[in-house]
């Protein structure tokens, strides 16, 4: 699951946009405006390390578009982070917020670092430094960060604390994904993984397939994957393989058990970044396979829930004929070439910015709760999330049927039209 350094996520995001711009006949001005970010910040963050030396980290914040509301997007900590990956995800965030019809725009941030090798104090200093560089650009009315790859509730609370120290007062709506009890929303932790399964449930209904008659293989074992496996199991599905990054070996590994993985058992042998202890997994009866083996499993559903560019023209032929659905938990996990090949084989791809929109949808709920200082119970949050995700899937699937489009293309048509209309209505274009 390492990032492919030759792969350019932003070029892929622009290619996807260009295809739909051609399809809907988008005018030249709107096309030029929407295929690039509206604002970019690139900066450095000096951190005094635990051994006394100073290390300088590179950070980013990109706002792609905020015509529909304040920009919303995560903060990724990853050693292979690039500004183009952040640009791509900011763009995908714009479409994601539009396709689930929440009043937000798209942004994304990142820091080039490896949290595996940073102590808690160093990570806190990095979070506070990131906010100090951006404090004048952030506000609940302009740009609201959230957790993403290798960041979580504690990181958001450190960032919020630094922001409130800079601005004075309490501003809990400035960051989402905070700990419950400190301005966070119940259900935020589950939201992306559960949102995936709400969309999957609707797609299986359309295919006339019962969830309890399906099996799945999952790439990744972080927060999104774990909660997707949890809810998929509750509706009857059986996950037979999961993959994760093995930090000790410096490579990915897939763990398979034909009778199905035991989620609680695996969680008990997993580090905070989703790395599974190989020796304990093998002792518990799991077969340890190469990292890409998750893709080759004879299952009904593949769930790529790790990084971008994981199903490509080079490996799509290894997908078994039995696979009927690809459920994209990660951002950009399927290349355009692989996407076309899967469609040609009759595989339904539930596209990332629709399928994994549960996280940003619950972040929107968290903003609303934080700004009101009134917090909802778990059932209320998950009920509203289910309604939003189901409505978004039905709108995309209806358009796909009417215009004979793939679900990805239909989701893009819906989202780009909504954002373009907002820009025109504001008089920007």
N, C-alpha and C positions, 0 to 999 in steps of 0.2 A: 504493500500500500504506500510505497514512496511516491512522491510526486515526480512526474516525468518532466525533467528540466527543459526538454525540447518542445513540450506541449505549451501552447499559449491559449489560456482560457479566454482571454479577452477577444482574440481573433475568432474563437469559436462562438462566443456570445454575439459578436458583430455579424458573423456569417448567418447565425440563426435569425437575427433581426432583419438582415438584408433580404433573406428568403421571404419573410412575411411582408416586408415593405413592398417588395415586388408584387406579391400576391394580392395585397389590398390596394395597390396603386397609391402608396403614400407620396405626397408631394415632396419635391426636392428639399425645401426648407425644413419641413418637419423631420424628414429622414436624416438630414445632416445634424439637426439638433439632438435627436434622440439616440443616435448611434455613438455619442461620446458623452463622458461625464460632464455635469455642469460645473463642479468644483473639485479640486484635488489639493491635498496637503501631503507633503513628504518631509520628514523631519528626523532628527536623531535624538536619542534618549540616553544620557550618561547615567550609569548605575554603579555605585560603590558595591563591589562584590564582597562576599563573606571572607575572602582571603585578603582583602585590603586593596586590591587593584581596582581601577575604574575600567569598565567595559562600556562601549558605545553601541547601542542597538538602533536599527533602522525601523521607523514606524510610518504608517500611512493612514489617511482617512480620505475616502472618496465619496462624494455625493453625486449620484447619477441624475436624479430628477426629483423635485419636490412639488410638482404642480398640484398633486392630489392631497398634499398634507405634509407635515414634518417628515424629514428623511428618517428612515429606520434601518438599522443594519448591525451586524455582529462585529466582534473584535476577535481576530484569530491570532493565536500564538503558534507559529510553526517555523521550523528551521529552513524550509524551502519556500517560504512566503515570497511573493513577488507583487509588484505594483499592478501588473496586468491581471493577476488572479484576483486582486482586490477590486480592480475596475470591473471585471466580469461579474463578480458576485454583487457589486453595487447595482449593476444593470439588471441582473436577474432579480434582485430585491424589488426594484421598481415594478417589474412585471408580476412578481409574486404578490405584492400588496394589492395591485390592481385586479388580479384574477380572482382573489378572494373578496374583493370589493371592500377593503378597509381604507380609511382616509389617511394614508401614509404614502410617502415616496420611498426611494431606495438609496441606501448608502452601505458602506462596508469599511472596516478598518483592519489593521493587522500590525504585527511586530515580527521581525525576523529573529526568532529565538527558539531554543529547545527547552521547554519547561521540564523535561525529564532531568535536565542537568542544572536546574535553578532551585535554590532553597526557597522556603516561604517568604523570608524577608526580601530576597532578591526579586521575587515575583511581585511582592507588594510595591517595591520601589519602581519596578517597571510600569505597573498600573498607574501609580501616582504620577510618574514622569510622562506617560502617554496623555493623561488628562491635563497636566500643566502645559503641554505643547498645544492643546486644542481648546483650552478653557474658553477662549473668546468666541470660538465657532459653535460651541455646543449650547443648546438650551432646549427645554421641553417643546418650544415652538418651532425649532429649526432642525435639530438632528439628535436622535435618541439612540445610543449604542445598547448592545445586548451581548450575551455570551455567544461564542461560536467555537471553532476547533480549539481544544485545550485551554479554554477559559470557562469559568463557571460562576456560581453565585458569590463566592468569596471575592473573586476578581471584581465583580460588578460593585460590591459593597465598598471595596477599597477605592474604586474609581469615584463612586458617589461621594464618599467621605472627602476625598481631595477636592472634588468639584464644589461641595458645600462650603469647605474651608476657603476656597477662592472667592466664591460669590457671596458667602454669608447666608444664613437661614437654612431652611430645609427644603429640598427640591426632589422628593422621592420619584417624581415622574421623569427625571432626567435619564435614568438607566433602568432597564428592565432585566429580568432574570436574577433579581436580588433574592436573598434568602427569605423564606416565609417568616413573618414576624419582624422583618426589617424592611417592609415595603414590597416584598415579593408576593406574587400571586400563587395561590394553591393551583396545582395543575400545570404550572409552567414547565416543571421538570419532565412531565409526561407528554407535554403537548405536541412536540414534533413527531415522536414515535406513534402516539395515539392517532394523530391526524393522518399519518400514513395509512393506518389500518382502517380508519373511517372511509377513506377514498378507495382502498382495496376492497372493502366490504361492498361498496356500491358497484365497483367494476365486476366483481364476481357475480352479483345479482344479474347484471346485464348479460354475462356469459352463461348464466344458468348453472353455475357451479357452486356447490355447497362448500363453505370454508372448511368443514371437517373432512372433506374429501381431498384436501390439498396438502402439499408439503412445500417447504421453503428452504433456501440457502441464503445466508445473510453475510454480506461483507461488512466487517466492523463490529466492535462490541462496546462502543461508547454509549452515551446516554440515549441517542436516537435509536440505535439498534436494540438496546436492551428493552426499551419501552415498546418498540414495535413488536418484538418477540413476545413480550408479556401479553399485549392485547390480542395479537394474532392467536396466541394459545387459548385465550379466553373465548374467542369466537370459534374455536375448534381446530385451528390449523396446527400443523406439527413442523417445527423447525428442526432440520436434521444436521445442519452444518453452520458454523460461524467462523469468521476469520478475524484476525487481529494482528497488530504489530507486536513482534517479540523484540523488545528493546535489548535484551541480553544477547541475542543472536544477531541483531541488526537486520532482521528480515521478517516478512509477514509469515503467518502460519494459519492453516485452516484446521479446525477441530470438528470431527464428524462422529456422530453416533447414530446408527440406523434407527434405533428406537425413538430417537428424538433427544434434543439437548434438554437438560434440566436447568432452567434459568437460575433458580435459587442456588443450585450447586455451583454453577459457573461464576455467578456473582461473588460467591465465597472464596474464589481463587483468582480474583481479578484485581489489578492495581487501579489507581484512580483515573488512569488514561485508557482503560479498557484492555490492557494487556493481560492475557490469560497465562497462568503459571503452567508451563508445558508438562513438567514432571507430575504435578497433581492432576492435570487433565488426563494424562495417559494412565495414571493409577486408577482414575475413576472410570476407565473404559472408553475414553475418546481416542479415535485414531488421529494422530498428528500428521497432517499432509502439507504439501507446499502451499504458499500463500494464495496463488491463483486457483487452487483447487475448488474454492467456493463457487467459481464460475462454471465448473464442469459437472456439477452435481445433477443427477437425474431426478429433478424436482419440477413442480408446477410453477413456482414463483421464485424469481431472483430478486433480492433486495440489496442493491449497492448502497450502503449507508456509511461510507468512509470519505474518500476524496474524489476530486474531479478526474475525468479521463481514465476510467477503469475498464469500461467495455469499449473496445476499439476495433478498427478494421483488422488488426493483427490477431485478435483473439475471439472475435464474435463467432467464428465457425466452431469454437469449442463449446458453445452453448448447446445443450442437449435438445433434441427435437420435442421432448415432452414439455419444455418450458412454454407457458402460455402468457405469463405476465412478467414484466420487469417493473418493479416499484422503486422509483428513484428517491432514496432518502438523502443522499448527498447532493451537492450542487454540481451539475455538469458531469455526472459519472459516465454518460454515454456519448461517444463522439458522433457527429452527424453521419459519418459513413456507417458506423455500427447501427445507428438508429434506423437508417434506410434499410439495411440488411435485415434487421429484426422485423420491420414492418413487412418486408417482402416475404418473410416466413410466416406471417400471420400472428406474430407475437405482439400483444398489446403493451405499449410502454406508457406507464403513468408518469408523466414528466415531472421533473424536480420541482419547478416553481409552482406547480399545483399540489403535488403529493406531499412535499415537505413544508407547506405553508402553515402548518399547525403552530409552529414555534412563533412565527411573527404574529399570527392571529392572537395567540395567548399573550404575547408581549403587548399588543394593542389593548387587550383586556386589562393587563397590569397597569399600563399607562392611565387608563380610565379610572381604575381603582385608586392608584396613587394620587392622581390629581384631585379625586373626590375625598381622599382619606377614608374610604369606606370599602371594606374587603369582603368578597363573596366566598361562600363555601365551595368545596371541591365539586360537588354535584352540579352546582350552578355554572361553574367555569367549564366543566367538561361538556355539559349539555349545550351551552352556547357554542363551544368549539365544534361539536358534532354538527350542529345546525349549519354553521358557516362552511365547514369542509364539504358537507353533503350538498349544499346549495351550489357551491363552486363546481363540484364534480358534475352535477346535473346540467349546469349551464354550459360547461365545456363539452360534455358528451352530446348534448342536443345540437350544438353548433357543428360538431364533428360529423354527426349523422346527416344534418341538413346540407352541408357543403362538401361531404365526402373528404374530410380531412383526417389526419392523424390527431390523436388527443393533444400532442405537443403543438402542432400547428394551430389547432382550434384555440388552445389556451393562449398562444401568442396573439392570434387575431383579436381575441376578446380583450387582452391586457393592453396591447399597443393602441387599439382604437380608443380605449378608455383614457389612457395617458395623453394621447394626441388631442383628444377632445378637451381635456382639462387645460392643456397648454393653449389651445385656440380660444377657449372660453375666457381665459385670463387675459387674452390679448397679447400673449407672448409671440405668437406665430401668425 
